[in-house]
Amino acid sequence: MSYKTVLVHVDKDKHAGERIELAAKIAMSEEAHLIGAAPTGVSRFVYQSRYIYEGGGMTTHLENHIEELRKDANDALKNFEEIVKKMGVQSYEGRAVDDEAGGGVSLQARYSDLVVIGQTDREEPSTTTLPDFPEFVVMNSGRPVLIVPYVGHYKTVAKRVLIAWDASTSATRAVTGAIPLLKSADNVDVVVFNADSQGDAHGEQPGADIGLYLARHGIKVNVVRQKTDIDVGNALLSISTDLGSDMIVMGGYGHSRFREILLGGVTRTVLESMTVPVFMSH
C-alpha cells in the first residue's frame, strides 16, 4: 500500500509554500505524482446560472473579476512549480480549477490518495477560501486529509506519530489511510482516552487490537492509556507536545447542514489549536 497521487491546495496565501514543500516531500518519498490544485474561488455553479448573463453574454464587471481570479490562480501555480522543481519532484502538474476552494479541492481529491491543505488563519482571511475550508474538505472529499498549521516550519513529518484511537469508523479510516506514512515513522504512539467510559468498543485491553493490526503491517506501536478530566481535544494536543509528536492521526467528526459544518468538540478544538500537522479522515 502506497500513495500514487498526492493533491495539494495551492493559492497566493503566505502559508502556501509550507504545505507545498510538505506535500512534495511526501510525494518524493512515495514516488507519487504531485498535483497542485489552484481554485479560482468562483463556484462552478455560477457558470450554470442564467443570472450572470446580460444580453446573451457575461456581464463585463463579472467577467473582469473572474479573469483577475484566474490570474491569481495561475500566479499561485507558478510558485508551486518553482518550489517543486527546486526540490526535485519528478512527476507533477498544476491545475487551475474554476470553482470555489472547498468544492473544487474536494472533487479533485476523489482522484487522489492523499490531500494536503492548510489550517485556516482567521487573522489573515483569504479572499478566495472560506473559513470552513479544512473541515469542508475533510467531510466532503472522501479521502484522508493532511492539514498543515499556519504557524511553524516542518522539516519532517510523520517521524514521531501520535494516533488518537477511539475505535470509531472515522478513526479507523484515518489510521488505514495513514499506513504509508506510519510504515516509515521512527516512532508511533497510540493514545486511548477514558476507555472505561466507552463501553466494549476497545475490547479487554484498550489499544491492543489496533496495535496488533498495525504490527501486521510492520509498524511497531506504543499504546498509551490515559484518563483525563479536561476535554479530549486539549488533552490530545497536550500529550502530542509531551511526546514530541510531529503528526497527529485522528478521525474527523461532524456532518453538513447545507454549507454549515457541524463539528464534534474534539475535531473543532484540534482544527483551531493544532501545533503539528494533523492527518484526518471522516
C-alpha positions as CSV (number, residue, x, y, z in Angstrom):
1,M,0.0,0.0,0.0
2,S,1.4,3.4,-1.0
3,Y,0.3,6.8,-2.3
4,K,0.4,7.2,-6.0
5,T,-1.3,10.6,-6.3
6,V,-0.9,13.4,-3.8
7,L,-3.0,16.6,-4.1
8,V,-2.0,19.9,-2.5
9,H,-4.2,23.1,-2.3
10,V,-2.3,26.0,-3.9
11,D,-3.1,29.7,-3.5
12,K,-1.4,33.0,-3.0
13,D,-1.6,32.7,0.8
14,K,1.7,33.4,2.5
15,H,1.5,29.9,4.2
16,A,1.1,28.0,0.9
17,G,4.8,27.4,0.5
18,E,5.0,25.4,3.7
19,R,2.3,22.9,2.7
20,I,3.6,22.7,-0.9
21,E,7.0,21.7,0.5
22,L,5.5,19.1,2.9
23,A,3.3,17.6,0.1
24,A,6.4,17.5,-2.2
25,K,8.4,15.6,0.5
26,I,5.6,13.0,0.8
27,A,5.3,12.7,-2.9
28,M,9.0,12.1,-3.4
29,S,9.2,9.6,-0.5
30,E,6.3,7.7,-2.0
31,E,7.4,8.1,-5.6
32,A,3.9,9.6,-6.2
33,H,2.5,12.1,-8.7
34,L,2.0,15.5,-7.2
35,I,-0.9,17.7,-8.2
36,G,-1.1,21.4,-7.3
37,A,-4.8,22.5,-7.4
38,A,-5.4,26.3,-7.5
39,P,-9.1,27.1,-7.3
40,T,-10.1,30.5,-8.7
41,G,-12.7,31.0,-5.9
42,V,-15.7,31.2,-8.2
43,S,-18.2,28.5,-7.8
44,R,-18.7,26.2,-10.8
45,F,-22.5,26.7,-10.4
46,V,-22.0,30.4,-11.3
47,Y,-21.3,29.4,-14.9
48,Q,-24.6,27.4,-15.0
49,S,-26.7,30.3,-13.8
50,R,-28.7,32.5,-16.2
51,Y,-28.5,35.4,-13.8
52,I,-24.8,36.2,-14.6
53,Y,-25.7,36.9,-18.2
54,E,-26.7,40.2,-19.7
55,G,-28.0,40.3,-23.3
56,G,-26.6,36.8,-24.0
57,G,-23.2,37.4,-22.6
58,M,-21.5,37.5,-19.2
59,T,-21.6,41.0,-17.5
60,T,-18.4,42.9,-18.1
61,H,-17.8,43.5,-14.4
62,L,-18.1,39.9,-13.5
63,E,-16.0,38.8,-16.5
64,N,-13.2,41.1,-15.5
65,H,-13.4,39.9,-11.9
66,I,-13.2,36.2,-12.9
67,E,-10.2,37.0,-15.1
68,E,-8.4,38.5,-12.2
69,L,-9.1,35.5,-10.0
70,R,-7.8,33.2,-12.8
71,K,-4.6,35.3,-13.0
72,D,-4.1,34.9,-9.2
73,A,-4.6,31.1,-9.5
74,N,-2.1,30.9,-12.3
75,D,0.4,33.0,-10.4
76,A,0.0,30.6,-7.4
77,L,0.7,27.7,-9.7
78,K,3.9,29.3,-11.0
79,N,5.1,29.5,-7.3
80,F,4.1,25.8,-6.9
81,E,6.1,24.9,-9.9
82,E,9.2,26.8,-8.8
83,I,9.1,25.1,-5.4
84,V,8.7,21.5,-6.6
85,K,11.3,21.9,-9.4
86,K,13.8,23.2,-6.8
87,M,13.0,20.3,-4.5
88,G,13.5,17.8,-7.3
89,V,10.0,16.4,-7.7
90,Q,10.0,14.2,-10.8
91,S,6.3,13.9,-11.5
92,Y,4.0,16.8,-11.0
93,E,1.4,19.1,-12.6
94,G,-0.5,22.3,-11.8
95,R,-4.2,22.7,-12.3
96,A,-6.2,25.9,-12.3
97,V,-9.7,24.9,-11.1
98,D,-12.7,27.1,-11.9
99,D,-14.5,26.6,-8.6
100,E,-14.6,27.7,-5.0
101,A,-11.9,26.1,-2.9
102,G,-13.9,23.7,-0.8
103,G,-15.9,22.2,-3.7
104,G,-13.1,22.3,-6.2
105,V,-10.5,20.6,-3.9
106,S,-13.0,18.0,-2.7
107,L,-13.8,17.0,-6.3
108,Q,-10.1,16.8,-7.3
109,A,-9.4,14.8,-4.1
110,R,-11.5,11.9,-5.2
111,Y,-8.9,11.0,-7.8
112,S,-6.0,11.3,-5.3
113,D,-4.7,9.1,-2.4
114,L,-3.9,12.0,-0.1
115,V,-4.9,15.7,0.2
116,V,-2.7,18.3,1.8
117,I,-4.3,21.6,2.8
118,G,-3.7,24.4,5.3
119,Q,-5.3,25.4,8.6
120,T,-7.5,28.5,8.5
121,D,-5.6,31.6,9.6
122,R,-8.5,33.7,10.9
123,E,-6.2,36.7,11.4
124,E,-5.4,36.8,7.7
125,P,-8.6,35.7,5.9
126,S,-8.4,34.6,2.3
127,T,-10.4,36.3,-0.4
128,T,-10.9,33.0,-2.2
129,T,-11.1,30.4,0.6
130,L,-13.9,30.3,3.1
131,P,-13.0,29.9,6.8
132,D,-14.6,26.4,7.0
133,F,-12.4,25.1,4.1
134,P,-10.4,22.5,6.1
135,E,-13.5,20.9,7.7
136,F,-15.4,21.0,4.4
137,V,-12.7,19.1,2.6
138,V,-12.4,16.5,5.4
139,M,-16.2,16.0,5.4
140,N,-16.7,16.0,1.6
141,S,-13.6,14.7,-0.1
142,G,-13.9,11.0,0.8
143,R,-10.1,11.0,1.2
144,P,-7.6,11.3,4.0
145,V,-6.5,14.9,4.5
146,L,-3.3,16.2,6.0
147,I,-3.9,19.7,7.5
148,V,-0.8,21.9,8.0
149,P,-0.8,24.5,10.7
150,Y,-0.4,28.2,9.6
151,V,2.4,28.6,12.2
152,G,5.7,26.8,12.4
153,H,8.1,25.1,9.9
154,Y,8.1,21.4,9.5
155,K,11.3,19.9,8.3
156,T,10.0,16.4,9.0
157,V,6.5,14.9,9.2
158,A,5.3,11.5,10.3
159,K,8.6,10.6,12.0
160,R,7.0,10.7,15.5
161,V,3.3,10.0,15.1
162,L,0.5,10.1,17.6
163,I,-2.7,8.2,16.8
164,A,-5.8,9.3,18.7
165,W,-7.7,6.0,18.9
166,D,-11.3,5.6,20.0
167,A,-12.3,2.6,17.9
168,S,-14.7,4.7,15.7
169,T,-15.2,4.3,12.0
170,S,-13.6,7.7,11.4
171,A,-10.5,6.9,13.4
172,T,-10.3,3.5,11.5
173,R,-10.4,5.3,8.2
174,A,-7.7,7.7,9.3
175,V,-5.4,5.0,10.6
176,T,-5.8,2.9,7.4
177,G,-5.2,6.0,5.2
178,A,-2.1,6.9,7.1
179,I,-0.4,3.4,6.8
180,P,2.1,4.5,4.1
181,L,3.4,7.3,6.4
182,L,3.2,5.1,9.5
183,K,5.5,2.5,7.9
184,S,8.3,5.0,7.6
185,A,7.8,6.5,11.0
186,D,10.6,6.2,13.7
187,N,8.0,6.1,16.5
188,V,4.2,5.6,16.6
189,D,2.2,6.2,19.8
190,V,-1.4,5.2,20.1
191,V,-3.3,7.1,22.8
192,V,-6.6,5.9,24.2
193,F,-8.5,8.4,26.5
194,N,-11.1,7.3,29.1
195,A,-11.5,3.8,27.6
196,D,-13.6,2.7,30.6
197,S,-16.4,5.1,29.6
198,Q,-16.6,3.8,26.0
199,G,-18.3,0.5,26.6
200,D,-16.8,-2.6,24.9
201,A,-15.5,-0.8,21.8
202,H,-11.9,-1.3,22.8
203,G,-12.1,-4.9,24.0
204,E,-10.4,-6.2,27.2
205,Q,-7.2,-4.4,26.6
206,P,-7.8,-0.9,25.1
207,G,-5.4,-0.2,22.2
208,A,-4.2,-3.8,21.9
209,D,-6.3,-4.7,18.8
210,I,-5.2,-1.6,16.8
211,G,-1.6,-2.3,17.9
212,L,-1.8,-5.8,16.6
213,Y,-3.4,-4.7,13.4
214,L,-0.6,-2.2,12.7
215,A,2.0,-4.7,13.7
216,R,0.9,-6.9,10.8
217,H,1.8,-4.0,8.5
218,G,5.3,-4.0,10.1
219,I,4.5,-0.9,12.3
220,K,5.6,-1.0,15.9
221,V,3.4,1.0,18.2
222,N,3.4,2.1,21.9
223,V,0.0,2.2,23.5
224,V,-0.7,4.9,26.0
225,R,-3.9,4.7,28.1
226,Q,-4.9,7.9,29.8
227,K,-7.8,9.2,31.9
228,T,-8.5,12.9,31.6
229,D,-10.9,15.3,33.2
230,I,-10.3,18.1,30.7
231,D,-11.8,18.0,27.2
232,V,-10.2,15.3,25.0
233,G,-9.1,17.8,22.2
234,N,-6.9,19.8,24.6
235,A,-5.7,16.6,26.2
236,L,-4.7,15.3,22.8
237,L,-2.7,18.4,21.9
238,S,-1.0,18.4,25.3
239,I,0.2,14.8,25.1
240,S,1.4,15.4,21.5
241,T,3.6,18.1,22.9
242,D,4.8,15.8,25.8
243,L,5.7,13.0,23.4
244,G,7.4,15.3,20.8
245,S,4.9,14.2,18.1
246,D,5.3,15.7,14.6
247,M,1.9,14.5,13.3
248,I,-1.4,13.5,14.8
249,V,-3.7,10.9,13.2
250,M,-7.4,11.1,14.1
251,G,-10.9,10.8,12.9
252,G,-12.8,13.9,11.8
253,Y,-16.3,14.0,13.3
254,G,-19.2,16.1,12.1
255,H,-21.9,16.5,9.5
256,S,-23.1,19.0,7.0
257,R,-26.2,21.1,7.0
258,F,-26.1,22.7,3.6
259,R,-22.8,24.6,3.7
260,E,-22.6,24.8,7.5
261,I,-20.3,22.2,9.0
262,L,-21.3,21.0,12.5
263,L,-18.2,19.6,14.1
264,G,-17.6,17.4,17.1
265,G,-15.8,19.1,20.0
266,V,-12.5,17.3,19.7
267,T,-12.3,17.9,15.9
268,R,-13.1,21.6,16.4
269,T,-10.5,22.0,19.1
270,V,-7.8,20.4,17.1
271,L,-8.6,22.3,13.9
272,E,-8.5,25.6,15.8
273,S,-5.5,25.0,18.0
274,M,-3.2,22.4,16.2
275,T,0.5,22.8,16.7
276,V,1.6,20.0,14.4
277,P,0.2,18.7,11.1
278,V,-3.0,16.6,11.6
279,F,-3.9,13.6,9.4
280,M,-7.7,13.4,9.5
281,S,-10.4,11.3,7.8
282,H,-14.1,11.3,8.1
